Amino acid sequence: MNKPGHSLDWVSRSLASVWQPCTQMKDHEAYPLIAITSGKGGWLCDDQGRRFIDGISSWWTNLFGHANPRINQAITEQLNRIEHVMLAGFTHQPVVELSERLSALTNGQLGHAFYASDGASAVEIALKMSHHFWKIQGKPNKKEFICLANSYHGETLGALSVTDVSIFRDAYGSLLNPVHIVMSPDSRAATDRNSSEEIIDLALQNLEECLAKHHQTIAALIIEPLVQCAGQMAMHAPRYVKRAKQLCEQYDVHLIADEIAVGCGRTGTFFACEQAGIWPDLMTLSKGISAGYLPLSICLSTDTIYSAFYSDRISATFLHSHSYTGNPLACRAALAGLDIFQEDGVLEKNKVRSQSIQEAFAWARDHASIEHVRQQGMIFAFDVNAAAISNPGSFSKMMFQEGLQEGVLIRPIGRTVYVIPPYILSADEIQQMGRAIERTLHTVLQKS
Ligand SMILES: *Cc1c(COP(=O)(O)O)cnc(C)c1O
């Protein structure tokens, strides 16, 4: 048994054997790994007996807390029936029920669910499906994509092609397909000369120019509606999404809404697109869809797209598969999550919760070193002034480290500090989180 204060032996062995995601492993000479041994509700516990509020829902996945009794029970019941079976030629109840419920949540507009295991794969599916659709329509030249500046859609090669993040472009640009990058409607670009409304107009103008010029070779526009999450939580008004959809229709281009991060209630409505009053042609879901329990992703599509592939022609078969496609345990976790949304009136209660978040971070509004305080539903973010940070390269890592000392898990993106908490924190826990982050920032700004 491990005693508090004594690191488990496997923790020290981790660095040698486990290559961590998006991590310079040498950094861990200075920053020891944190060994998480259990979790309960909004809290994570390490092997030293320390507790941290999970301010980022374990990479934006966990919606209803760790070790949630209702989800645990649903998975356990499924485990005792069938843990996994291939989906091709076979089907099972959890995957059918989940597809039907997602269809109902889109008013039947996105009634066909294609399954994979991670977000990037769902994006690959959407890109392939869009191009293949146009090919079937006799328009094989429609094979290019438009994405927004500062976009993030995952890290496999197709998803990375529509991702505009310089470190990825610098490292893997030579492996990527060319892409059309249009102006982001990021509200932070507003200045004394241009209001955030004017920024949206400019971004739409830029999009329309791109569509007008290239629509014959463009298959789809991919966007993250309302919040570019990995793009430093850059936010924009629903008006952009609504007009982008109209322009896509006008120029015969698909709209792919990547709701992997913004879906599942994160922005206040179940889908972010609802706030713009539109449905896309293709929508990707992952992260919160399985309530943070198991890898699951989905690409939802319209009748129009599905029926184009429904054919006697082999060439009109959508060719994509993963070994764990539609895993029953993951689908069951997702269904348990959807039950909780319904039974507990989660979206309604989150309105109160996002109000509490705003109150817990009232200190940030008039903090001399903070700018662009912003919130969309259960996403709250602010930027720390570049001038206040003497060592920009290590600011985020220091915030993470100091945050743990204060009992909160945060992982800033550059100088953007944000919380994306699970939908179960009490008003008290939210207050605690706000105070912990205030203290963390204070310490880091003094040290850096
Ligand atoms: C996380 C994320 C992805 C990629 O999902 P993975 O499961 O990490 O592959 C794609 N798009 C958006 C918007 C995301 O936030």
The ligand as a Gaussian input file, in Angstrom:
#p B3LYP/6-31G(d) Opt

LIG

0 1
 C      -10.263000      18.027000     -28.972000
 C      -10.759000      18.480000     -30.274000
 C      -10.598000      17.708000     -31.439000
 C       -9.830000      16.404000     -31.454000
 O      -10.363000      15.438000     -30.610000
 P       -9.401000      14.267000     -30.092000
 O      -10.310000      13.315000     -29.399000
 O       -8.417000      14.917000     -29.167000
 O       -8.743000      13.681000     -31.301000
 C      -11.152000      18.172000     -32.606000
 N      -11.827000      19.328000     -32.648000
 C      -12.011000      20.092000     -31.556000
 C      -12.795000      21.333000     -31.668000
 C      -11.468000      19.704000     -30.338000
 O      -11.609000      20.486000     -29.265000

